[in-house]
Amino acid sequence: MKKCVLLLIASISLTSLIFSKDITPVFSVRYDSLDDAIAVSDAIGLEMNLGGDRFTGFDTDGNDSRIYVGWQFGKIGFGDDGNGGGKYTVGATYEILDNISMDLDYVYTDDSQNIRLGIQVHF
């Protein structure tokens, strides 16, 4: 019994050390194609705070998905556009309130290029 309790304490300590960073769910409302007909979509994902104004995460709207990294105001990402093609984003993020931020991204896919505005809520 003592061995099981010691093993349990060791595994909990190791798990808390590995996953000690801030991981928060993120809900986004996106306004795609600001330079053309605006299309509104929503997305959900996870974002991890790496410390020192650095962050990484992923998001999806059920069709396309992306993985992104950012530092202070800058943000870059890559992923799948939902049709098997690549999708690349370069943009900026601005914190409006403690848990609400605004993103402005240039989205490049194999077929199109557009500008996307997103409002994110961090839980």
Residue, then its C-alpha position, 0 to 999 in steps of 0.5 A: m500500500k505504501k508503495c502505491v501511495l508513493l507512486l501516486i504522489a510521484s506521478i501527480s508531482l511529475t504531471s503537475l511539473i510537466f503541465s504547469k503552464d496556463i492552458t485555456p480554452v478559446f472561443s472565436v468569432r471570425y469575420d473572413s474576407l474583409d476585403d470582399a463579401i464578409a463571411v462570419s464563422d466561429a472557432i474553438g481551440l486551446e491556447m497555452n501561455l509559455g511565459g514572457d508574452r509568448f503563446t501557442g495553440f490550435d483552433t478549428d471551426g469544424n472544417d479547417s484547422r490551424i496551429y499557431v505561435g505568437w510573441q507579444f503582438g505577432k502571430i503566425g500559423f499554419g494548418d489545413d484549409g479543409n480541402g486538403g490544402g495548406k493554410y498559412t496565417v500571419g497577423a497581430t493580436y491585441e488584448i482588449l480586456d483580460n480575457i478578450s482579444m482581437d486578431l487581424d490575420y492575413v490568410y493565405t491558402d493555395d486557392s485564395q488570400n484574404i484578411r480575417l478579423g477575429i474576436q477571441v474569448h479566453f476562459 
